[in-house]
Structure formats: C-alpha cells, structure tokens
C-alpha cells in the first residue's frame, strides 16, 4: 500500500496523538480505552475530513480547479474543513447546506460551523431536506462552469475512493503508533456517517493484515444500508489501491442503535457522553457524530460487549465547533 503514488497536499497536523483515557476507563470499569485524536488534524479546529481533503484537494489542484464545491448538513464539519482548505490554497469555495433537522434557531443556522464557513470566505446556498444533494451540487456546478469557472465537486463527507485514501493512510499511522508502544488493539470504535472514514480505515487495516476489527456506530443510516454503503466504498478503495478482494462484507460492522431521532438531532445519551468526556478527560465531542459514537461505545461497555482486559481505540472524528450551534440542546437537558 504505497500511498505516495497519489497526489496529496500535506496540510494536516500528523500524526495525531494516540492517548490513553485513564479516568474514563476507570469510571466505566471495562476495557482500557485509548483515543485517536483526529480532532487535532489542524486547519479550522481539525476533524476527520482533513485527512480526506489532503487527497481530494490535491486532485482538485491537479485538475486546474479554481472553485471547489461540496455539500452537507447545516452544521457540516466537512463543509467547514473544505472551506478552510480552499482558503489555504487560494481557491474559491461554494457550499450547499441541507436542512436535515428543521431547526429554526438563529444560533444553529449561523453559529458554529456556519460562522467558520463564512470566515474562511466560502459562499453557500441552503436546500430543504430530502433532495439528492450531490445532484443538486452538480446542477449548481454547471451554472458556474457556464460562467467559465473550473469547478471541482466533492461528494458529501469527502466519501469517495480519493477521500478514503486518507483513512487507509490513518490505518498505517495508527498501527505504527501501536507497534511503537507495544499496544495490542482489540477494537477500533468510531462514528460512521458518509462511509469514507470507515471504508478507508477497514481497507487500510486489511491491506497491512493488522487483524484489528473496526466497529462503526452509525449516526444516520440503518444498519443494513450503512454496512452495504461502507462495503461498496471499501471494495472500490481496495481496487484503487491495487489490492482488490481484500475486504469482505463480514469486515464491516455498523450499529445503528444510537442514531436517535435522526441525523444532527442530539440524543440524551450523546449529551451525557459529551459531559463525561469533558469532565473526565478535558476532551470535547460534538452533538452530531462523535458523541453518538462515544455513547454507543459507553453503552456497549456497560453491556459487556467490550470487556475488561481488552484495549479499544476510540477514533475521535472531531467537530466540537458545532457545540456552539446546539446551545438549545444543552439548555433543555
């Protein structure tokens, strides 16, 4: 798995820290919990999309793009990180933001990630929920192209084979860190949404025969749909890497029990997880992704799925800036 063959802009702060969470582990009384701090990847508070964007934006530059477009929910971490990359590389950025929650609060619609989108110089349009957002984006991109712009479009979450390379690379990084510490990892747990993080991570781990299972906690789709989508992208990513057939359907696990009311809608268990990580470890989670992943992990520990004596790594996908768009969720709790 020789990733130097693919165009890449090296802007992320890598390697991200791998830390043991002593107080959280003690409080839960189960396995030894470690955290992979992909909330520390740099550029506008960081997050997991930064790894993907190193490869995606390199491709955009290679294509001669002067405008990059992507789409996501109102409080999209991916949109914010794309806007930051575009600013750093001197490109224009236009975003399509989908209203997936129906929240009308000014705080939700203009603070948090949306505020940072604007500060980075991005422009944006809003869309109602239920549309084919990638199709909507291509329609707008054609409008720009007719005006002479060279537009590079990025799917939601940066989740295609180019973006997934970022998490194939993360697999190499994480296993290298574990090897240097004599850390035997029994499970990796993370929030899974647009599929690129899980697909890239699983593919990278399989490519190096790490024999570490990945447990995804879905933040949006039902189990069967999420697992199928991740598997499809993992297969395509393996093809891209030149190691076709290394991923099987049984390698993909996505638990959808912790989605709650839907994408972007906080859950009580997720809010509790935010408080627990903040008070015990000084680490901030977000209400959309990482808190639901953490809530699932905590519940599964309490149920004995992850057991005492094991070592698990929670992959922190970032996004804490969106906390400032969800003040009402905390005030109501």
C-alpha positions as CSV (number, residue, x, y, z in Angstrom):
1,X,0.0,0.0,0.0
2,X,2.2,2.8,-1.4
3,X,0.1,6.0,-0.9
4,X,2.9,8.3,-2.3
5,X,1.6,7.3,-5.7
6,X,-1.4,9.5,-5.2
7,X,-1.4,13.3,-5.3
8,X,-1.6,14.9,-1.9
9,X,-1.3,18.3,-0.2
10,X,0.4,17.9,3.2
11,X,-1.6,20.3,5.4
12,X,-2.8,18.1,8.2
13,X,-1.1,18.0,11.6
14,X,0.0,14.4,11.5
15,X,0.5,12.0,13.2
16,X,-2.4,12.9,15.5
17,X,-2.0,11.9,19.2
18,X,-2.9,8.4,20.5
19,X,-3.7,8.8,24.2
20,X,-4.9,6.6,27.0
21,X,-8.0,7.7,28.7
22,X,-7.3,6.6,32.3
23,X,-10.2,8.4,34.1
24,X,-12.8,7.3,31.6
25,X,-11.5,3.7,31.7
26,X,-11.7,3.7,35.5
27,X,-15.2,5.3,35.5
28,X,-16.6,2.6,33.2
29,X,-14.7,-0.3,34.7
30,X,-14.4,-2.2,31.5
31,X,-11.7,-2.2,28.8
32,X,-8.6,0.0,28.6
33,X,-9.8,2.9,26.4
34,X,-7.5,4.9,24.1
35,X,-8.4,7.7,21.8
36,X,-7.0,8.6,18.4
37,X,-7.2,12.4,18.3
38,X,-8.3,13.1,14.8
39,X,-10.0,16.2,16.2
40,X,-6.4,17.6,16.2
41,X,-5.7,17.4,12.4
42,X,-5.3,21.2,12.1
43,X,-7.0,23.7,9.8
44,X,-10.0,25.4,11.4
45,X,-10.3,23.2,14.5
46,X,-9.5,20.0,12.6
47,X,-11.5,16.8,12.2
48,X,-11.5,13.6,10.2
49,X,-12.3,15.2,6.9
50,X,-8.9,16.9,6.9
51,X,-7.2,13.5,6.1
52,X,-9.6,13.0,3.1
53,X,-9.1,16.6,1.9
54,X,-5.4,16.2,1.6
55,X,-6.0,13.8,-1.3
56,X,-9.2,15.4,-2.6
57,X,-7.8,19.0,-2.8
58,X,-4.6,17.7,-4.4
59,X,-6.7,16.2,-7.1
60,X,-8.6,19.5,-7.5
61,X,-5.3,21.3,-8.0
62,X,-4.1,18.7,-10.5
63,X,-7.3,19.3,-12.5
64,X,-6.7,23.0,-12.5
65,X,-9.8,23.9,-10.5
66,X,-10.3,27.5,-9.3
67,X,-13.5,26.7,-7.4
68,X,-14.3,23.8,-5.2
69,X,-17.8,22.8,-4.2
70,X,-19.2,20.4,-1.7
71,X,-22.4,19.7,0.2
72,X,-23.5,18.7,3.7
73,X,-25.9,19.4,6.6
74,X,-26.2,22.9,8.0
75,X,-23.6,22.3,10.7
76,X,-21.3,20.2,8.4
77,X,-17.8,19.7,9.7
78,X,-16.8,18.6,6.2
79,X,-18.1,21.9,4.6
80,X,-16.1,23.9,7.2
81,X,-12.9,21.9,6.6
82,X,-13.3,22.2,2.8
83,X,-13.7,26.0,3.1
84,X,-10.5,26.1,5.2
85,X,-8.6,24.1,2.7
86,X,-9.8,26.3,-0.1
87,X,-8.7,29.4,1.8
88,X,-5.3,27.9,2.5
89,X,-4.8,27.0,-1.2
90,X,-6.2,30.3,-2.6
91,X,-9.3,28.7,-4.2
92,X,-12.9,29.8,-4.0
93,X,-15.4,27.6,-2.2
94,X,-19.1,27.3,-2.6
95,X,-21.2,25.1,-0.3
96,X,-24.7,23.6,-0.4
97,X,-26.1,23.2,3.1
98,X,-29.0,20.9,3.6
99,X,-31.6,21.5,6.4
100,X,-31.7,17.9,7.8
101,X,-33.1,18.9,11.3
102,X,-35.7,21.6,10.7
103,X,-34.1,23.7,13.4
104,X,-35.0,27.4,13.0
105,X,-32.8,28.9,15.8
106,X,-30.5,31.6,14.5
107,X,-27.8,30.1,16.7
108,X,-28.0,26.8,14.8
109,X,-28.2,28.4,11.3
110,X,-25.5,31.0,11.7
111,X,-23.1,30.0,14.6
112,X,-20.6,27.1,14.9
113,X,-19.5,25.6,11.5
114,X,-21.6,28.1,9.5
115,X,-19.8,31.0,11.1
116,X,-16.5,29.5,10.2
117,X,-17.6,28.7,6.7
118,X,-18.2,32.4,6.2
119,X,-15.0,33.5,7.9
120,X,-13.0,31.3,5.6
121,X,-14.6,33.1,2.6
122,X,-17.0,30.4,1.4
123,X,-20.3,31.3,-0.1
124,X,-23.3,29.0,0.5
125,X,-26.8,28.1,-0.5
126,X,-29.4,26.3,1.6
127,X,-31.5,23.3,0.5
128,X,-34.5,21.6,2.1
129,X,-34.1,18.0,3.2
130,X,-34.9,15.0,1.1
131,X,-33.2,16.1,-2.1
132,X,-30.4,14.3,-4.0
133,X,-27.7,16.7,-2.7
134,X,-24.9,15.5,-5.0
135,X,-27.2,16.0,-8.0
136,X,-28.2,19.5,-6.7
137,X,-24.5,20.3,-6.4
138,X,-23.7,19.2,-9.9
139,X,-26.5,21.4,-11.2
140,X,-25.1,24.4,-9.4
141,X,-21.6,23.5,-10.6
142,X,-22.7,23.6,-14.2
143,X,-24.0,27.1,-13.6
144,X,-20.5,28.1,-12.5
145,X,-18.9,26.3,-15.4
146,X,-21.1,28.2,-17.9
147,X,-19.5,31.3,-16.4
148,X,-16.1,30.0,-17.2
149,X,-15.2,28.6,-13.7
150,X,-13.2,25.4,-13.4
151,X,-15.2,23.6,-10.7
152,X,-14.1,20.5,-8.7
153,X,-17.0,18.9,-6.8
154,X,-16.5,16.8,-3.7
155,X,-19.3,14.4,-2.5
156,X,-20.8,14.8,1.0
157,X,-18.2,13.9,3.6
158,X,-15.5,13.6,1.1
159,X,-16.5,10.0,0.8
160,X,-15.2,8.6,-2.5
161,X,-12.2,6.5,-3.2
162,X,-9.9,9.5,-3.3
163,X,-11.1,10.7,0.1
164,X,-11.0,7.2,1.6
165,X,-7.2,7.1,0.9
166,X,-6.9,9.5,3.9
167,X,-8.1,6.8,6.2
168,X,-6.2,4.0,4.5
169,X,-3.2,6.2,5.5
170,X,-4.6,6.6,9.0
171,X,-4.6,2.8,9.4
172,X,-0.8,2.8,8.7
173,X,-0.3,5.6,11.1
174,X,-2.4,4.1,14.0
175,X,-0.8,0.7,13.7
176,X,2.6,2.2,13.6
177,X,1.9,4.1,16.8
178,X,0.5,1.0,18.5
179,X,3.6,-1.0,17.5
180,X,5.9,1.6,18.9
181,X,4.1,1.3,22.3
182,X,3.6,-2.5,22.3
183,X,-0.1,-1.7,22.3
184,X,-2.3,-4.6,21.2
185,X,-5.5,-3.1,19.9
186,X,-8.6,-5.3,20.2
187,X,-11.1,-3.0,18.6
188,X,-11.4,0.4,16.9
189,X,-14.7,2.2,17.5
190,X,-15.9,5.4,15.7
191,X,-18.9,7.2,14.5
192,X,-19.7,6.3,10.9
193,X,-21.8,8.6,8.6
194,X,-20.9,9.2,4.9
195,X,-18.8,6.0,5.0
196,X,-15.4,7.3,3.8
197,X,-13.7,7.1,7.2
198,X,-14.8,3.5,7.9
199,X,-14.2,2.3,4.4
200,X,-10.7,3.7,4.2
201,X,-9.8,2.5,7.7
202,X,-11.0,-1.0,7.1
203,X,-9.3,-1.2,3.7
204,X,-6.0,0.1,5.1
205,X,-6.1,-2.3,8.0
206,X,-6.9,-5.3,5.7
207,X,-4.1,-4.2,3.3
208,X,-1.5,-4.5,6.1
209,X,-3.0,-7.5,7.7
210,X,-3.4,-5.7,11.0
211,X,-6.2,-8.1,12.2
212,X,-7.9,-5.2,14.1
213,X,-11.7,-5.2,13.8
214,X,-13.5,-1.8,13.3
215,X,-16.8,-1.2,15.0
216,X,-18.8,1.7,13.4
217,X,-21.6,3.5,15.3
218,X,-24.0,4.8,12.7
219,X,-25.1,8.4,13.0
220,X,-27.7,8.3,10.2
221,X,-28.5,5.2,8.2
222,X,-30.0,1.9,9.4
223,X,-27.5,-0.9,9.9
224,X,-28.1,-2.8,6.7
225,X,-27.9,0.3,4.5
226,X,-24.9,1.7,6.3
227,X,-23.0,-1.6,6.1
228,X,-23.8,-2.0,2.4
229,X,-22.6,1.5,1.6
230,X,-19.4,1.2,3.6
231,X,-18.6,-2.2,1.9
232,X,-19.2,-0.8,-1.6
233,X,-16.8,2.0,-1.0
234,X,-14.3,-0.2,0.7
235,X,-14.3,-2.6,-2.3
236,X,-13.8,0.4,-4.6
237,X,-11.0,1.8,-2.4
238,X,-9.2,-1.6,-2.4
239,X,-9.4,-1.6,-6.2
240,X,-7.9,1.9,-6.3
241,X,-5.1,0.8,-4.1
242,X,-4.4,-2.3,-6.2
243,X,-5.4,-4.9,-3.7
244,X,-8.8,-5.9,-4.9
245,X,-10.7,-8.5,-2.9
246,X,-9.1,-8.0,0.5
247,X,-12.3,-6.7,2.1
248,X,-15.3,-8.9,2.8
249,X,-18.8,-8.0,3.9
250,X,-18.1,-9.5,7.3
251,X,-15.4,-6.9,7.9
252,X,-18.0,-4.1,8.0
253,X,-19.9,-3.6,11.2
254,X,-22.2,-0.6,11.7
255,X,-24.5,-0.5,14.8
256,X,-27.5,1.9,14.2
257,X,-28.9,1.6,17.7
258,X,-27.7,5.1,18.7
259,X,-29.0,7.3,15.9
260,X,-31.8,8.6,18.0
261,X,-34.2,11.0,16.3
262,X,-32.1,11.3,13.2
263,X,-29.0,12.8,11.7
264,X,-28.0,16.0,13.5
265,X,-30.5,15.6,16.3
266,X,-28.8,15.2,19.7
267,X,-29.6,12.2,21.9
268,X,-29.7,12.3,25.7
269,X,-27.0,9.5,25.8
270,X,-24.9,11.6,23.4
271,X,-25.2,14.7,25.5
272,X,-24.2,12.6,28.6
273,X,-21.2,11.3,26.6
274,X,-20.2,14.9,25.8
275,X,-20.3,15.8,29.5
276,X,-18.4,12.7,30.6
277,X,-15.5,13.2,28.1
278,X,-15.4,16.9,29.0
279,X,-15.4,16.4,32.8
280,X,-13.2,13.3,33.0
281,X,-10.7,13.9,30.2
282,X,-10.9,17.5,29.1
283,X,-11.9,16.4,25.6
284,X,-14.8,17.9,23.6
285,X,-17.1,15.8,21.5
286,X,-19.7,17.1,19.1
287,X,-23.5,16.5,19.1
288,X,-23.8,15.0,15.6
289,X,-21.0,12.5,15.2
290,X,-18.5,11.8,17.9
291,X,-21.0,12.0,20.8
292,X,-23.2,9.3,19.3
293,X,-20.1,7.1,18.6
294,X,-19.0,7.6,22.2
295,X,-22.5,7.0,23.6
296,X,-22.6,3.7,21.7
297,X,-19.2,2.7,23.0
298,X,-20.1,3.5,26.6
299,X,-23.3,1.6,26.4
300,X,-21.6,-1.4,24.8
301,X,-19.0,-1.4,27.5
302,X,-21.7,-1.4,30.2
303,X,-23.4,-4.3,28.4
304,X,-20.2,-6.3,28.3
305,X,-19.7,-6.3,24.6
306,X,-16.2,-4.7,25.1
307,X,-14.7,-6.4,28.1
308,X,-12.3,-5.8,30.9
309,X,-8.8,-6.7,29.8
310,X,-9.3,-5.6,26.2
311,X,-7.9,-2.5,24.7
312,X,-10.1,-0.4,22.4
313,X,-9.3,2.8,20.5
314,X,-12.0,5.4,20.0
315,X,-11.3,7.4,16.9
316,X,-12.3,11.0,17.6
317,X,-13.7,12.4,14.3
318,X,-13.7,16.0,15.6
319,X,-16.4,18.6,15.1
320,X,-16.6,20.2,18.5
321,X,-17.1,23.6,17.0
322,X,-20.7,22.6,16.2
323,X,-21.3,22.6,20.0
324,X,-21.8,26.3,19.6
325,X,-24.7,25.7,17.2
326,X,-26.5,23.5,19.7
327,X,-26.9,25.7,22.8
328,X,-30.6,24.9,23.0
329,X,-29.9,21.2,23.3
330,X,-27.8,21.8,26.4
331,X,-30.1,24.4,27.9
332,X,-33.1,22.0,27.6
333,X,-31.2,19.0,29.1
